Amino acid sequence: MKYSKFLLVGIFFGIVLVKSEAVSWYRIYEMFRFQSIHMYGIIGTAIASGILFLQLSKKAHLKNLEGVDLFVPKKEEGFIRTLVGGSIFGLGWALIGACPGPMYILLGTGVFSMLIVIAAAVLGTFLYGILKDKLPH
């Protein structure tokens, strides 16, 4: 019961993504073919909102559930690593037609083929956990 508010926010977010067609395979296909600005508008709005709310949370000194001020740690990632990681993510997104969050939303809307995608994502995460000490970080 303690985390029910997070479940409700997640359900609301899922409804918003479905209604805005952000989880539509056709909209994602249009985006990757540069045929429509619909998804770029959604992504751009999300980035602008994230920046705005992050700045407001810094000024208001908002705290997380443990009572610690919210902050975003500096990352020392290189450009090449970001480019490679983003390319892998983008290729997977283009191939599947969904990034990790919408996979569950699509499953909830009745796209049961997402079970295969979710299983593959869980398997990939498991393999990464096994191999992460051997990978360059």
Phi, psi and omega in degrees: 000332183299326184255015183297330179296327179289324176297317179295319177296320178296318178296316178299316179298319178298317178297317179299316180295323178291313182294328179276358181065023179288342178258006180285126178301323181293322178293321178294318177300315177300320182297311183291341176263005181054041180260348183209148179266358185310303183291324178296326176295317179295313181295317179298319177295320179296318179295313180298318179295319179298316178297314181299310182292328177294316179295319178295322180292327176293315181293325182274356182053049178293150183242154177277188183297334178273359179086014180262141178305140176290138176206158176246115181291148176290138178252143181256026181291144177275162182296318182296317180297320178294319179296316179293312180299317178295323178293318177297315179299314181296320178295319177295320179296316180292322181290314184273327183087016179201142171268176190305315181298308180295346177301317181287325177295316179297321176299318179294335178273000176104008177274084188288347175294343177294342176300322178294317180295316180296317178299318179294321178295318178295318178298316178298320177295319178298314180296321177298319179300324179287320188265354190300328179289340180265350182269150177286123178240000000 
